[in-house]
Amino acid sequence: MKKRFMSAAAFFFACALSGTSLAADKLAIGTEGDYAPFNYVTASGEIKGFDYDIGQAVCAEIKVECVWSTNEWSGIIPALQAKKFDVMIASMAINEDRKKEVDFTKPYYFNAMRFIARKDLGLTQVSPEALKGKVIGTQSGSVAVEALQEFFPDSEVKLYPTLSEVFLDMANGRLDLILEGQMALTDWLAKDDSGCCDFVGDSFILDTAQGNAMAVRKGNEDLLAKLNTGLEAIMANGTYETIRKQYFDFDIMARPKSTSEYFR
């Protein structure tokens, strides 16, 4: 017979959520759904990816059921603030501006940026001089925008709402290069039947990069602590590594070289 009374632990967790109207044993999670292999929607409408698996594992540790939704990247922080969900797990990079709007967990990976270029350009390096006049695409609101604005002022930068649209224009020859997270680019190159493009140059990360993390509304300290406890547990018990190996064959917690080391 089901228990009719909420346990003390469940009641405490319900208070910690302080947001959506879900039951105490459920946690509303928002992601983007258009950033494979981290978060994407399958043909059958299911949310999948590295972010999803990490979120599911953390939920299991803190004994709640994840209830997922997808949201446009450009409005994902406002959606969190409007209490459409309680936790954002969408590969968001921590930076000082975002820390003013949300509170972040400890990072669960570092997403190095890298360029891919059309092979017919014959590029062998990605210095500001080498990319002068080239058309570079990336997703608006991503940390790649900051790197392009600072180090590639003489390149033409095109911004897109979703990464899928960046890839579409690249495949159709409307871009010369893309700057984005190395892991998402690796995933796309593996699926690109045309063989149009390949990596050029090494991976790097912004000087100010602090890793990619989950986010909650400002001041939601109880929930933040629970998520960090869950993250620490899956990293200690081997669950994190099991998930990581399903997607990546290299250490994604290692911090790559910084932009100042690379371009200056």
N, C-alpha and C positions, 0 to 999 in steps of 0.2 A: 504494500500500500504506500502511495506517495506521501511524503511528509507534507503537512498542510502549513507548517510554521517555518518561517525563515530562520535559518541558523544565525548565530551571532556573527560568524565570519561573512556570511552572505549579506547581512544587513550592513556591516562595515563597508563591504565592497560597493554596495548600492549607494551609500553616502559618498564614497570616494568618486564615483562616476560623475555625479552632479551634472548630468546633461540629458541624454535621451531618455525615452520612456521605456526602454527595454527592461526585462526582468533582471533581478539582481545577479543571476548566474550567466548573463550574456554581456558581451562587450562589443559596442558598435565601432567598427574600424572602416576608415575611408582610405582608398588608394586611387590611383589614376586609371590603370587598366590599359595603358597604351605605351608601355615601356619594357618590352621583352628584353631579356629573360627575367626581369625583376617582378613585373606585374603586367598581366595581359589577360584578355578575355578570349576563351576558346570559341570555336564555332558553335558549340552547344550552349554558350552563355556562361560558362564557369570561369571564375577568377582563378588564375594560376600564377606561378612564378616564385622566384627566390624570396621576395618580400612576403608573399602569401605563406610560404612554408615556414619562414621564421616567425611570422605572426601566429600561425597555428600552434607552433611549438611553445611559444611564450604563453599563449592562452591555456595550453594544457598544463603548464607548470603552475600557473596561478589559479587554475581550476575554474575557468570560465569558458563559455562558448563564444567563438568569434562570429560576428554577424557583419559581413563585408558589403561595401557599396563602392561603386566607381564614381569619380568626380573629375571634371575638367581641371587640368593642371593650373590654369590661370586663376581659378577660383577656389583652389583646394584649402588654402589657409582661411579665407572667409567662411567656407563651409564648416570647417572645424570650429571656428569662433562662434558661428551661428548654431552650434550644437546639433548639426546634422549627423555627426558621429563624434566619438570621444577620443579616438586615437587615429593619427595619420601614420600609415605605414606605406610609404610611396617613394622610397629611395631619396628622400629629401636631404640635400647637403646642408649641414649646419653652417651658418654664417652669422655675423653680428646683427645684420638687419633683421633676419628671421628670428633671432633670439629675442628681439623686442616684441614680437607678435605671438610667439609660442614658446613652450618649454620643451627641450629636447631630452631624450634619454641619452645614455652613453651610446657612442657609435657602434653599429654592428658591421660596418665595412668601410673601406676607403675606395672610392670610385675614381680611379685615374682617368684623366681626359687624354684623348689621342685624336690625331687627324686621320681620316681616310681621304684619298684623292683618286681622281680618274687616272687610270693607268696611261692613257694617251698623252697626259701632260708631261710625263717623264720626270716628275719631281723626285729629288733624292733627299731633300731637307725641307724643314718647315720654318725657316727664319722669317722675320717680318719682311726682309728684302725679297726673299724668294717667292713670297705669297702676295707681293704688291700687285694690285689690280685684279687679283683672283676673287671669284665669288664663293663665299663660304657660308654654309647654312648651319643652323642649329635651332634648338627649341627655345622659344621665348621664355624668360624666367629661369633659365638654367644657369649654372655657374659658368658654363662655357662662354656665355655672353660677356661676362666680366673680363675673362681672359682675352677675348677678341678685341674688346674695346680698348684695353690697356696696351696690348702688345702688337695689334695688327690694324692700326688706324688707316693704313693705305689700302686695305682690302675692302671689298664690298660685302657687307654682312647681311644676310637675309634670315629673318626670324619667322618661325612657324609655330602655330598653336600646339601641334603634336609632333612627335618624332616620326610617326608614320608618314606625315606629309613631307618631312625633310628627306626621308629615304625615297619617296616617290619622285621628287624633283631631281634627286641625284641619279636615280635610275633612268630618268627621261632626259638627262643631259643638261638640266638647267642650273646645275651647281658644279663647281670645280672641286670643292672639298666639303667635308663635314667635320666639325669639331664637336665631339660629344663624349660621353662615358665610354671607356674602352670596352667594357663588357657588353653593352648594348650594341656597339658597332661590330664586335666579334659575332654576336648572334645574327645580325643582319647579313654580314658578309657570307656566313655559312649558308644562308638561304638565297643569296643572289645568284640566279642562274646565268645572268649575262656575263659575269666575271668582269664587270666594268671597272672595278675599283679595288684598292688595297690600302693597307696601312702605310703611312709615310712618317718618318720620325719616331721618336720615343714617346712613351707615356709621361705625363706630368700631372701635378696638382697645384692649385692656387696656394700661394704662401699662407693665406689666411684659412685654408681648408681645415676643418675639424672633424671630418668624417661624415658619414650618412647615418641618420638616426630616425627613430620614431618621434612623433611630436604629440603633445597634449595642449589643452588650453592653458594660458598663463595662470599660475597659482594652484593648479590641480596636483598638489604635491603627493597626496596619498596614492593616486593612480600612477604617477611618475615613479614613485618608489617601488610599487608592485611590478611595473614593467621592467625596471632595472634589475630587480630581484630575479624575474623570469629570464632575462637575457643572461645574467651571470650564471644561472643554473644550467641553461642549455649549452653555454660555452664550457662549463666545467664538466658536464656529464657526457660530452661527445656528440650530443644531438646537433649542435651547430656545425661541426665538422662533417657529419654525415650529410647534412643538407648542402653544405658548401660544395662537397665533392660531386654532387649530382649536377651542378651547374658550371663549376670552374675548377680547372686543374692547377691553380696557383693560389697563393696566400692572398686573400683579399683584405686582410687586416693590416698588411704591411703598408707603410706610408711611402709613396713614390717620391721622386725628385720634385722640387718646387719650381714654379714658373721663373723665379729669379735665378735659380741655378741653371735653368734651361735656356732662357732667352737673353740673359744679360752677361 
